Amino acid sequence: MNTHPLGQRTRRHFFRDCGVGVGKIALASLMAERGLTSAASAAPTTPFAPKPTHYAPKAKRVIYLSMIGAPSQLELFDNKPKLRELDGKPIPPSVIAGQRYAFIQPDAAVLGPRFKFQRHGQSGQELSEVLPNLGKVADEIAVVRSLHTDQFNHSPAQLFFNTGSPIPGRPAMGSWLSYGIGSEANDLPSFVVLKGGGSLSGGAAMWSSGFLPSSHQGVPFRSQGDPILHVSNPAGFDNRAQRDSLDLIGDLNRENLAAVGDPEILSRINAYEMAYRMQARAPELMDFKQESQATLDMYGAKPGSGSFATNCLLARRLIERGVRFVQVYEPGWDHHSKVENGVRNKARAIDQASAALLNDLKQRGLLEDTLIVWGGEFGRTPMVEASAALGRSLGRDHHPQAFTMWFAGGGVKPGISLGATDDLGFHVIDDAVHVHDVQATILHLLGLDHERLTFTHQGRPYRLTDIHGHLVEKLLA
């Protein structure tokens, strides 16, 4: 028996294992005759290369300010004088028929709004007294008071907003955008996640790429030190050694890709290369010394603090460098008890920075093509939550039937108020907007038709909005 490796090679092995093959040779010959080889060789290899949109986009990028825990719209945006009149009285049975809640009985007493409201700007936007800075930019924002969702618990509701499904495993909105239109950043991920202190019920599934190629997964950044752990070389390992290591690993991965054709291997190759490029970019990104003291003061940002203000400033720096989708998570809005103190404290944490982000983007000419989204996963009940057993008083339970979000920038009509709820803030009565409608509208503003942005998985075409969703025409400029 001939055991020498060369003795076991046949012409068939040569044509297969050399990575060419007779079919590929023939195809290359035909393409060369028709002048197609140059176009093929110029095709981008990175999954983040900018891609054509379905139609002209109004926005190029998104900053999504995600208020985890569900802010009380009744303390912030949706003023209800009738609730003040009925404070402490039972809510009418006709209003609550057939409803269910996480922690209270449907017939709990009414809890009136805890803050005063006033109108702002030429638009007359009515906002809570705990949002004075947002009031100064009221003419830049579109407030939608008629949101509703299918989910009434935190984890499924957060997943539903981010992925279109209450069950983990679907791609996040940022992943769909990365997949659909790519990125303008060559040395940063297309989808970046910034997290404030506190827990996120939906967890990492909220920025998962699901069944999309893993290159499109959201990458959590830290707001202090290295943005990603271990992005810096260890002591004694210089850039030359790093480059040589990556070249060797890349060669091995490409051999494996040619042999098995698994697209995840290409994702792995791209991830290694992205990490290498980020090693050069990350120190510059995190160097807040480039920002003036006036800018830091405008946001209320303290570099290294990990605060919402710092994350908003970092979000601006990321989109300036071509990142497509930045999601800033700010937990701590779940006020089942003492809603007045809770909302006051959280509003103090986000009000200045939210307004500063709009002003900063506008001053830099970025607001017109940057979409800003602000909101939580559902609303809070007009009824009070109080439980001696749980140590709760003067709080509000989960309320999926009606809540508020605001939008600004990139193609959004500024200064408008859209939608309305009934006198008790319980049900939407005008211009109802579902979660899938928000998703469809965000995609539209970035030039994508939500019905055409699909990915076939296990024989079925999927999309962010599943089989639902309508464009919110009245929100568009």
N, C-alpha and C positions, 0 to 999 in steps of 0.2 A: 504494500500500500504506500502511495506517495503521500507523505505527511508534511512536506514542505509547503508553506503558505502559498507561494507562487504556483506550485504545481496544482493547487486546487482552484485556480482562477480560470474561468472560461470566458469566451467572448460575451456571453450573456451577463456574467458578473461585471465585466468591464463597462458595458453599456448602462447597467443599472447603477452600480456603486460609484461611478465617476460623477454622478449627479447630472448627467446629460440625457443619455438614452436616445434611441433611434427616433422616437416620436418628437422629442425636443429638438433634435438636430434638424429634422424635417421642418418643424414649425419655425425655427430660427431662420432657415433658408427662405421660406415663404415670406416671413416678415421682412427680411432684408431686401427681397425683391420689390416689396411694396413700400419700402421706406418707413417701416413701423418700428424698427429696433430702437431708434433713438428715443421715441416716446416711451417705449416700454422700460428702457433702462433709466429714464428720468423719473419713473414713478416713485413717489415718496415711500419710504420704508417705515417712517414713524407713524404710530396710530394717532398722533396728535396733529398731523399736518392739517392746516385749514381746508375745509371741504365746502363745496358750493351749497347754498341754502335753497329752499324751495321757492322763495321770493325775497325781495330786498328786505333785509332786517332793519328794524328801528333801533335795536340795542345790539351791542357787541359782547356784552358781558353782564353778569348778575352778581350782586351782593345780597344775600338772603339773611336777614336778621331774624333768627328763629328764637322766639320767646318760649322756652320749654316750661311746661307746667300749666299753660293756658291763662294769660292775663284776663282780668275781669274787665270786659268791655263796658260794664255799667259804672265803673269807677274811672274810666279813661276816655271813652269815645262816644258812648251811646247814652246821652242824658235822658232820664225818664222822670219828669216831675210827678207823674202819677204814682210811681213807686214811693216817692217821699210822702205822698198823701196817705198811702196804705201801709206805711211802715209799721210792722208788728201785727198786722191783721192777716187773717187767712187769705190765701190766694183763691180767686173764684174757681170752683170745681170744673167749670166749662173750659178753662184755660189749660188745665193740666191733665185732662182725660187721656188715658192710655199711655202716659209717659212713665219712664223708669229712670232711676238715678243710682249712682254708685254708693252714696252714703246717707241720703236723707229720704224721708217720706215725701211723696209728691204734694201732700197738703200742708207742708211746712209754712210758717208765716213769711210774709213779705219782708225783705230787707231793702230799705231805701238806699240810694247812692250815698256814699260817704263823703263825697267832695262836691264842691261847686264847679260849675262849668261857665265858660265865657267864649265869645266869638272872637276870631282873629283874622287879620288881613282883609284884603278886598273880597276874598272868597267867602268870608264869614264862617269859616270852619269852626264848629263848636267842639272844644277840647276841654279836658279836665284842668283844674288849677294846678295839678301836680306835673303838668307838661308845659311849663312856661317857655322853654327853649324851642320845643316843637311848634308851639304857637307862633313863634317868630318866622318860621318857614312854612306856615300853613298854606300859603299860596303855591307851594311847590309840590304838595302831596295830594294824592287822591285817596279819600277815606271811603272804604267799602264797609257798610254796616249790616250787610245782609248775607254774610257767610253762613253756611251750614255744612255739616259733615255726617257721615254714617256711623262714626265711632264715638264712644263715650268714655273710654278708658285711655290712659296716657300712651302706653306703648303702641297699641294698634293704631291710635289716632296719629301719632307722630310718624309711624311707618307709612300710613295712608297718605299723609301730606307729602312725604319725601319720595315714596316709590309707587304710589297709586294702588297699593295693596296693604291691608292690615297684617298680612302674614309675611315674615322674613323670607328673603330669597329673590325679590325683584330688584332691578337696577334703580338706583337713586336718580333724581332729576338731574343732578350734576353729571352723572355718568351718561345719561341719555344725551345731554348736550355735548359732552366730550366726544361721544361716539358719532353724533350727528353732524357736528360742524368743526370738530377739532379744536385747536388752541392756537393762540398767537405767541405762546411762550415756548422757547426752545430748551430752557434750562430750569423750568419749574413745572410741576404737574398742572394739568388742565383743570383739576377739581381739588380745591383745598378746603379743609375743615378747621375752624378755630373754635375752641371750646372754653367757656368760662368755668369757674368753680361750681361744683355740684354734679348731680347724677343726671344721666339722660336715659329715660325709661326705654326708648327704642334702641339704644346701644349702637354698635358699629354697623348694624344692618341698615341704618339710615344713610350711610354713605357707601354701601356696598355696590359693586358693579353687577351683582346678581349673575345672570347668565350671559351678560356682555363680556367681552374680553377683559381680563383683570387689569389691563393698562388703564382702563377708564374709571377705576375705583377712586373714591375720594381719599386724599392723604391728610391725616390729622397733623397740624403744625402746632408747635408750642410757641407761646409768645415771649419766651425768655430763653437765653442760651441758644444752643443749636435748635433750629426749628423742628428737626427730626433727630431722634436719638441716634447716636453713632454715625452721623453724617460726616463727622471729622475723622481724619485718619488717626489711628493710635500712634503713640510715641514710637519713633524709629521706623515708621512706614511712610515714605515720601510719595509724592505724586507719580514719580516714575515707576516705582514698584507697584503702585495701585493700577496704573495704566497697563503695565505688563500683565498683571494678574487678570484684569478684565479682558484683555485681548485673548489670553489663553482660554478663559472661561467662555468667551464669546465664540471662539473657534469650535470648542467642544459642543456648545449649544447649537450652533449652526449645523454641525454634522448630525446631531440628534434630530434637529428639525427636518433635515433632508431625508432622514431615514424613516421617521414616523409621521411627519406632517402635522403634529399637534400645534395649533395656533397659540396655545399657552406658552410654548417655548419661545415664540417670538415676543410675547408679552414679557417674559423673563429677561430676554436680551435687552429689550427697550428699558426695562426697569433698572438694570445694572447701569446702562448708559446714562439714564436720567439722573440716577444717584451720583454718578461721577461728575456730571455737569453741575448738579446742585452744590457739590462741595465748593465750587468756585463762587456760585451765586449766593449761597446762604449767608455768609458773613456780611455781604453788602446789603442783603434784604433786611437783616436784623439790626443794622447800624442806624439807630434812631438819631445819632449825632448829625445826620444829614438833614433832619427836620429842625426848623426854627423853634425857638422857645415859644413864639406866638402860636405856632401850629399845635404844639404839645398842650399849651394852655387852652386853646380853643376846644380841643377834644377832652381835656382833663386827663390826658394820658400820662402814665408813669411807666416808662420802659422797664420791662421785667416784671411788672406787677401781675400780668395775666388778666387784667380787668377788661370789662366790656369796651371801655374807651380805648385801651391799648389795642384790642382786637379790631376795632373799627379802623383805627389808623393803619394797622397792619394789612387789613383788607384793602384799603386804598392803595397801599404800596404794592400789593400783589396784583391787583388789576392793572396798575400802571405798567407792570412787567409782563402783561399778556395773559395772565391766568383767566380762564373763561368763567369759572363759577366758584365763588367764595361763600361758604356758609358759616355764619357766626352764631354759635349756639350760646344762649344766655339762660341757664336754668334758674329755678327758684320762684316761679310764678304760681305755684300750686297752693292757693290760699284757702284751705278748708277751714281755717280759724283765723280770726282777727284780720280780715281782709283789708281793713283800713290801714293798719300799720304795715302790712306786707306790701300792698301796692305802693304806698308812699315810699318805702325804702327802695323797691325795685325801680320805680319811676325815677328816683334820684340817681340811680346807677346808670340808667340808659338815656335819659332825656337829653342831656347836654351833648353826649357823643353822637346820638342819632342825628340831631340838628347839625352838629359840626361836620358830620360826614357829607350831608347834602350841600352845605356851604362850601366845603373844601373841594368837592367834585365839581361844583358849578364854577368856582374860581379858576379851576384848572381846565375847564372846557371838557370835562369828562361826564358830566351828569346827563347830557343830551343823548349819549349812547351807552350809558350804564343804567341798568334796571335795578332799583332798590325795592326789596320786598320786606315788610315787617309784619310779624304776626305769630300767634300760637297755634295749637292743634285743635282747640275748640274754645267755647266761651264758658261763662259762669252763670249759675242760676239766679233768677230774681228772688228766689226764696232763701232764707237763712239756713245755714248748717250749724247745728249746736248739738253737742253730745257730751254729757258729763263723763260717760264711760271712756270716751276717746280724748277727753280734755279739750274739746273744741267749742268755740263760741264765736258768734258774729262772723262766720265764714260763708263761703259760697261753694256749692258743689259743681261738678262737671255739667256742662250744658252744650250739647251738640247742635241744638236747634237754631241757635243764632249767636253770632260773634262778629268781631270787627278786625279788619286788617287795613294797612295802608301801603300805597305803592308810590313810587316817584321815579323820575328820569325816563330813560330809554323808551320813548313812544307812548308814555302814559300821559293822559290829559291832566294837567296840573290844576289844583285848587277845586276839584269837584268833590261832591258828596254823592255816593251812589248807594241806593238801596235803603230800606227802612224796616224797622221792626214795629210790633204793636206797642200800645201804650205801656205795657209792662216789660217790654224787652224780651218777651218770651218766644214769639214766632216771627219769622220773616213775613212781611206783607207786601213788599215791593222789590222787584229786581233781585230775586234770589240768585245767589252765586254758590255753586257747589265746589268742593275741593278739586274735582276733575276739571271744572271750568277755569280755575286759577292755573292749573297745570297747562291746559290747552292755550291759555292766553300768554303765559310766560314763553312757551315754545314759539308761539306766533310772533311775539315781539323780537325774537332772535332769528326770525326768518324760516321757521319750521312749521309745517302742517302736522298737527298732532295725530292725524289719521294716516299720514304717510310715513312718519318716522317709526318704523317697525323693525323687529328682529325675530327671526324664526327660531324657536327653541322647542325641541322635542316634537317637531312637526306642526307646531302652531305658531302663527305670527302674533307677537306681543307688542304692546305699546304702553307708554307711560299712563295714558288715560284709559287703558283697557278698552271697553267698548262704549265708553261714555265721553262726556266733556263737550262743552260748547264755548266758543269764543265770546268773551265779555266785551262786546262791541263798544258799549258806552264808556269803557275805561280807556279806550284808545284815543290818542291825540289826532 
